[in-house]
């Protein structure tokens, strides 16, 4: 029975995400899901195989907008996680508009580049709950994180 574990895990992940897995996808160990979304300050998170599925998810949430795009590759490449919310960030960095004490599922210590939108800037932290050091300042984009590559575990948006 141990040879069934990968298929059962793949099918379970697809059902949990609210997606229907095709029999061929259930037999593979991990489906390719490079387009992910999460809502800032909540546990809402999902990944999709196609842009159409992603667009459908967004359409079902009127007012939801992208605040930051995280990429697992340098220069805004690779798998991405769109983090959003229902309001824009303010233009000042003296306040916190959104805060995530932990990265969305599957993205802890994975970010290699990011770009912000809708007035937001990111302040990244090395550990969960804003511990272990942080960026020198809020920033709106980074094509290469240098010593911070794959080392962000929580963040604030302002």
Backbone as CSV, one residue per row, in Angstrom:
resi,resn,N_x,N_y,N_z,CA_x,CA_y,CA_z,C_x,C_y,C_z
1,UNK,0.789,-1.220,0.000,0.000,0.000,0.000,0.827,1.279,0.000
2,UNK,2.113,1.290,0.419,2.858,2.540,0.447,2.932,3.235,-0.903
3,UNK,2.844,2.501,-2.015,2.926,3.137,-3.323,1.701,3.990,-3.642
4,UNK,0.649,3.914,-2.885,-0.538,4.734,-3.099,-0.440,6.097,-2.423
5,UNK,0.479,6.271,-1.482,0.552,7.512,-0.707,0.681,8.762,-1.581
6,UNK,1.586,8.819,-2.578,1.669,10.046,-3.376,0.374,10.376,-4.105
7,UNK,-0.300,9.372,-4.649,-1.550,9.631,-5.369,-2.636,10.121,-4.420
8,UNK,-2.702,9.535,-3.232,-3.705,9.946,-2.256,-3.429,11.377,-1.805
9,UNK,-2.160,11.727,-1.564,-1.824,13.092,-1.160,-2.159,14.095,-2.255
10,UNK,-1.866,13.766,-3.502,-2.159,14.673,-4.619,-3.661,14.888,-4.750
11,UNK,-4.435,13.830,-4.659,-5.884,13.938,-4.768,-6.448,14.727,-3.591
12,UNK,-5.928,14.470,-2.394,-6.380,15.186,-1.212,-6.100,16.675,-1.336
13,UNK,-4.923,17.047,-1.836,-4.582,18.460,-2.012,-5.517,19.129,-3.010
14,UNK,-5.848,18.434,-4.088,-6.739,19.000,-5.102,-8.136,19.212,-4.542
15,UNK,-8.631,18.254,-3.787,-9.971,18.371,-3.215,-9.994,19.494,-2.179
16,UNK,-8.946,19.582,-1.351,-8.865,20.627,-0.340,-8.893,22.004,-0.979
17,UNK,-8.252,22.158,-2.121,-8.212,23.457,-2.800,-9.498,23.753,-3.550
18,UNK,-10.424,22.808,-3.536,-11.690,23.029,-4.223,-11.592,22.780,-5.709
19,UNK,-10.611,22.020,-6.119,-10.405,21.736,-7.530,-10.707,20.275,-7.795
20,UNK,-11.083,19.960,-9.026,-11.328,18.585,-9.412,-10.094,18.054,-10.116
21,UNK,-9.554,16.970,-9.614,-8.362,16.386,-10.214,-8.764,15.365,-11.265
22,UNK,-8.123,15.448,-12.412,-8.333,14.443,-13.447,-7.617,13.181,-13.027
23,UNK,-8.071,11.994,-13.463,-7.419,10.761,-13.052,-5.922,10.763,-13.325
24,UNK,-5.474,11.312,-14.441,-4.044,11.328,-14.738,-3.295,12.198,-13.740
25,UNK,-3.886,13.340,-13.333,-3.225,14.219,-12.375,-3.143,13.566,-11.006
26,UNK,-4.152,12.798,-10.632,-4.148,12.143,-9.343,-3.036,11.106,-9.259
27,UNK,-2.644,10.532,-10.379,-1.613,9.515,-10.372,-0.219,10.126,-10.245
28,UNK,-0.052,11.411,-10.590,1.263,12.031,-10.464,1.508,12.415,-9.013
29,UNK,2.764,12.586,-8.653,3.082,12.863,-7.256,2.711,14.299,-6.859
30,UNK,2.936,15.285,-7.731,2.607,16.670,-7.419,2.175,17.393,-8.677
31,UNK,0.940,17.892,-8.741,0.532,18.643,-9.924,1.259,19.982,-9.977
32,UNK,1.499,20.487,-11.186,2.151,21.782,-11.351,1.130,22.878,-11.100
33,UNK,1.333,23.658,-10.070,0.436,24.754,-9.714,1.312,25.960,-9.410
34,UNK,1.631,26.722,-10.437,2.566,27.831,-10.295,1.895,29.165,-10.021
35,UNK,0.576,29.232,-10.067,-0.130,30.490,-9.897,-0.966,30.430,-8.629
36,UNK,-0.473,31.101,-7.601,-1.119,31.024,-6.297,-1.567,32.403,-5.826
37,UNK,-2.591,32.420,-4.996,-3.112,33.656,-4.413,-3.330,33.458,-2.922
38,UNK,-3.325,34.552,-2.205,-3.659,34.547,-0.787,-4.219,35.916,-0.450
39,UNK,-5.033,35.976,0.581,-5.566,37.242,1.050,-4.783,37.651,2.293
40,UNK,-4.233,38.858,2.274,-3.412,39.363,3.380,-4.179,39.323,4.687
41,UNK,-3.481,38.936,5.729,-4.070,38.912,7.051,-5.094,37.820,7.280
42,UNK,-5.175,36.841,6.372,-6.127,35.742,6.542,-5.440,34.425,6.171
43,UNK,-6.168,33.339,6.323,-5.635,32.032,5.936,-6.103,31.620,4.547
44,UNK,-6.849,32.481,3.864,-7.348,32.170,2.532,-6.176,32.086,1.548
45,UNK,-6.012,30.933,0.911,-4.905,30.704,-0.008,-5.293,29.592,-0.971
46,UNK,-4.886,29.715,-2.233,-5.187,28.690,-3.240,-4.163,28.762,-4.364
47,UNK,-3.976,27.652,-5.065,-3.085,27.603,-6.219,-3.841,27.022,-7.411
48,UNK,-3.438,27.440,-8.619,-4.146,27.055,-9.826,-3.177,26.627,-10.916
49,UNK,-3.645,25.765,-11.780,-2.833,25.268,-12.893,-2.879,26.206,-14.086
50,UNK,-3.931,27.020,-14.195,-4.078,27.886,-15.366,-4.434,29.308,-14.953
51,UNK,-4.146,30.244,-15.854,-4.533,31.642,-15.638,-6.057,31.777,-15.584
52,UNK,-6.770,30.947,-16.334,-8.235,31.003,-16.350,-8.807,30.657,-14.972
53,UNK,-8.251,29.643,-14.315,-8.709,29.279,-12.971,-8.435,30.423,-11.995
54,UNK,-7.264,31.032,-12.128,-6.902,32.166,-11.278,-7.863,33.332,-11.496
55,UNK,-8.155,33.644,-12.751,-9.084,34.734,-13.069,-10.469,34.458,-12.504
56,UNK,-10.909,33.224,-12.550,-12.216,32.847,-12.007,-12.253,33.058,-10.492
57,UNK,-11.174,32.697,-9.806,-11.088,32.878,-8.354,-11.223,34.368,-8.022
58,UNK,-10.492,35.201,-8.756,-10.533,36.647,-8.512,-11.919,37.219,-8.810
59,UNK,-12.546,36.764,-9.890,-13.863,37.269,-10.273,-14.912,36.967,-9.206
60,UNK,-14.713,35.909,-8.446,-15.661,35.529,-7.396,-15.484,36.376,-6.133
61,UNK,-14.502,37.272,-6.127,-14.221,38.125,-4.972,-14.196,39.596,-5.384
62,UNK,-15.363,40.195,-5.569,-15.421,41.603,-5.990,-14.652,42.502,-5.015
63,UNK,-13.873,43.407,-5.558,-13.105,44.333,-4.736,-11.728,43.828,-4.342
64,UNK,-11.463,42.536,-4.521,-10.142,41.987,-4.184,-9.133,42.509,-5.195
65,UNK,-7.985,42.954,-4.725,-6.957,43.474,-5.617,-5.584,42.970,-5.183
66,UNK,-4.657,42.890,-6.120,-3.294,42.426,-5.837,-2.529,43.536,-5.127
67,UNK,-1.844,43.172,-4.046,-1.032,44.121,-3.286,0.458,43.865,-3.481
68,UNK,0.837,42.597,-3.584,2.240,42.235,-3.805,2.303,40.918,-4.564
69,UNK,3.239,40.828,-5.495,3.518,39.593,-6.228,4.853,39.066,-5.736
70,UNK,4.845,37.877,-5.133,6.069,37.211,-4.708,6.444,36.194,-5.781
71,UNK,7.722,36.087,-6.107,8.219,35.118,-7.086,9.289,34.248,-6.432
72,UNK,9.348,32.977,-6.832,10.384,32.112,-6.266,11.669,32.124,-7.087
73,UNK,11.734,32.947,-8.123,12.946,33.132,-8.912,13.338,34.600,-8.940
74,UNK,14.594,34.862,-9.226,15.053,36.242,-9.378,14.418,36.877,-10.605
75,UNK,14.429,38.202,-10.656,13.922,38.972,-11.793,12.465,38.682,-12.118
76,UNK,11.661,38.463,-11.078,10.206,38.299,-11.213,9.852,37.096,-12.082
77,UNK,10.569,36.005,-11.900,10.344,34.771,-12.668,10.014,33.616,-11.734
78,UNK,9.542,32.546,-12.341,9.227,31.334,-11.588,7.802,31.350,-11.082
79,UNK,7.537,30.443,-10.157,6.204,30.382,-9.558,5.937,31.694,-8.835
80,UNK,4.662,32.094,-8.810,4.327,33.353,-8.149,3.181,33.167,-7.172
81,UNK,3.175,34.026,-6.184,2.094,34.088,-5.203,1.589,35.518,-5.220
82,UNK,0.321,35.692,-5.581,-0.306,37.008,-5.562,-0.975,37.177,-4.215
83,UNK,-0.524,38.161,-3.469,-1.127,38.439,-2.184,-1.983,39.683,-2.342
84,UNK,-3.218,39.612,-1.916,-4.121,40.730,-2.118,-4.968,41.050,-0.917
85,UNK,-5.836,42.008,-1.112,-6.750,42.430,-0.072,-7.888,43.220,-0.692
86,UNK,-8.706,43.785,0.146,-9.903,44.483,-0.322,-9.780,46.004,-0.248
87,UNK,-8.576,46.491,0.055,-8.341,47.939,0.027,-6.881,48.179,-0.345
88,UNK,-6.603,49.342,-0.902,-5.238,49.725,-1.241,-4.462,50.069,0.019
89,UNK,-3.153,50.103,-0.095,-2.314,50.591,0.997,-2.319,52.115,0.976
90,UNK,-2.040,52.713,2.113,-1.929,54.167,2.182,-0.589,54.594,1.580
91,UNK,-0.433,55.874,1.291,0.787,56.338,0.640,1.955,56.510,1.607
92,UNK,1.706,56.474,2.911,2.785,56.630,3.884,3.290,55.264,4.355
93,UNK,4.522,55.241,4.842,5.064,53.995,5.413,5.145,54.094,6.933
94,UNK,4.507,55.097,7.501,4.481,55.260,8.945,3.411,54.420,9.621
95,UNK,2.607,53.751,8.838,1.545,52.903,9.380,1.612,51.538,8.707
96,UNK,0.958,50.558,9.292,0.901,49.213,8.715,-0.509,48.997,8.187
97,UNK,-0.608,48.725,6.883,-1.915,48.501,6.272,-2.332,47.039,6.335
98,UNK,-1.376,46.144,6.168,-1.613,44.697,6.249,-0.409,44.069,6.932
99,UNK,-0.637,42.976,7.632,0.472,42.274,8.277,0.228,40.769,8.204
100,UNK,1.265,40.038,7.887,1.207,38.578,7.873,2.310,38.060,8.792
101,UNK,1.941,37.506,9.956,2.950,36.995,10.887,3.661,35.741,10.355
102,UNK,3.142,35.179,9.284,3.779,34.039,8.615,3.472,34.153,7.125
103,UNK,4.374,33.655,6.311,4.144,33.657,4.868,2.968,32.745,4.546
104,UNK,2.268,33.011,3.442,1.190,32.112,3.028,1.734,30.688,2.827
105,UNK,0.863,29.711,2.968,1.232,28.297,2.887,2.139,28.013,1.684
106,UNK,3.230,27.336,1.946,4.160,26.932,0.902,5.158,27.994,0.491
107,UNK,5.129,29.174,1.111,6.004,30.267,0.688,6.980,30.729,1.753
108,UNK,7.078,30.035,2.864,8.075,30.391,3.870,9.473,30.158,3.302
109,UNK,10.343,31.143,3.434,11.730,31.049,2.948,11.804,30.622,1.484
110,UNK,10.923,31.179,0.654,10.872,30.813,-0.762,10.996,32.018,-1.702
111,UNK,10.756,33.219,-1.233,10.702,34.399,-2.090,12.105,34.821,-2.530
112,UNK,12.258,35.027,-3.860,13.527,35.503,-4.423,13.400,36.881,-5.065
113,UNK,12.178,37.320,-5.362,11.936,38.659,-5.889,10.475,39.012,-5.634
114,UNK,10.180,40.297,-5.680,8.787,40.730,-5.500,8.587,42.102,-6.106
115,UNK,7.318,42.405,-6.348,6.916,43.736,-6.801,5.566,44.052,-6.154
116,UNK,5.403,45.290,-5.702,4.164,45.665,-5.033,3.247,46.428,-5.978
117,UNK,1.995,46.535,-5.586,0.980,47.239,-6.366,0.036,47.961,-5.406
118,UNK,-0.782,48.823,-5.962,-1.843,49.514,-5.223,-1.332,50.247,-3.988
119,UNK,-0.189,50.933,-4.164,0.341,51.792,-3.119,1.103,51.106,-2.008
120,UNK,1.341,49.803,-2.116,1.986,49.065,-1.025,3.504,49.036,-1.142
121,UNK,4.158,48.898,-0.002,5.578,48.631,0.127,5.720,47.489,1.131
122,UNK,6.780,46.684,0.988,6.993,45.500,1.829,8.104,45.754,2.837
123,UNK,7.899,45.268,4.047,8.941,45.194,5.065,9.038,43.726,5.454
124,UNK,10.097,43.047,5.002,10.255,41.617,5.243,11.016,41.320,6.516
125,UNK,10.708,40.164,7.119,11.355,39.703,8.349,11.874,38.278,8.141
126,UNK,12.987,37.949,8.790,13.599,36.624,8.631,12.813,35.499,9.303
127,UNK,12.111,35.800,10.379,11.388,34.767,11.118,9.898,35.105,11.187
128,UNK,9.108,34.132,11.570,7.679,34.376,11.748,7.476,35.375,12.884
129,UNK,6.321,35.955,12.906,5.929,36.948,13.906,6.928,38.097,13.999
130,UNK,7.485,38.490,12.832,8.287,39.698,12.691,9.586,39.670,13.501
131,UNK,10.174,38.501,13.611,11.418,38.363,14.370,12.627,38.125,13.474
132,UNK,13.800,38.120,14.100,15.030,37.714,13.440,15.631,38.684,12.456
133,UNK,15.372,39.947,12.568,15.905,40.932,11.630,14.883,41.265,10.557
134,UNK,15.055,42.433,9.968,14.108,42.896,8.960,14.832,43.718,7.903
135,UNK,14.130,44.014,6.803,14.675,44.903,5.780,15.054,46.233,6.443
136,UNK,15.964,46.966,5.837,16.353,48.280,6.351,15.210,49.278,6.270
137,UNK,14.346,49.092,5.270,13.229,50.010,5.064,12.160,49.311,4.222
138,UNK,10.980,49.899,4.189,9.940,49.412,3.277,10.438,49.595,1.850
139,UNK,10.111,48.657,0.979,10.516,48.768,-0.418,9.391,48.276,-1.322
140,UNK,9.336,48.826,-2.537,8.230,48.480,-3.428,8.576,47.407,-4.457
141,UNK,9.872,47.100,-4.621,10.233,46.034,-5.558,11.671,45.612,-5.311
142,UNK,11.932,44.340,-5.603,13.286,43.810,-5.519,13.402,42.683,-6.534
143,UNK,14.270,42.873,-7.531,14.486,41.847,-8.558,15.412,40.751,-8.054
144,UNK,16.241,41.090,-7.071,17.175,40.140,-6.490,17.309,40.505,-5.017
145,UNK,17.011,39.580,-4.127,17.008,39.891,-2.700,18.365,39.733,-2.024
146,UNK,19.391,39.312,-2.740,20.719,39.184,-2.151,20.709,38.266,-0.942
147,UNK,21.155,38.770,0.208,21.224,37.937,1.422,19.838,37.556,1.948
148,UNK,18.795,38.186,1.440,17.425,37.865,1.842,16.787,36.811,0.932
149,UNK,17.497,36.344,-0.086,16.956,35.353,-1.013,16.517,34.103,-0.248
150,UNK,15.271,33.704,-0.452,14.690,32.534,0.226,14.786,32.638,1.746
151,UNK,14.583,33.844,2.267,14.762,34.031,3.717,13.709,34.943,4.341
152,UNK,12.539,35.079,3.727,11.465,35.889,4.306,10.420,34.951,4.906
153,UNK,10.113,35.175,6.194,9.143,34.328,6.886,7.903,35.075,7.364
154,UNK,7.955,36.402,7.393,6.782,37.221,7.722,7.019,38.599,7.107
155,UNK,5.951,39.393,7.022,6.090,40.704,6.406,4.955,41.617,6.796
156,UNK,5.205,42.892,6.580,4.185,43.916,6.754,4.099,44.701,5.453
157,UNK,2.895,45.201,5.155,2.682,46.064,3.991,2.238,47.425,4.489
158,UNK,2.789,48.458,3.881,2.400,49.816,4.218,2.358,50.638,2.945
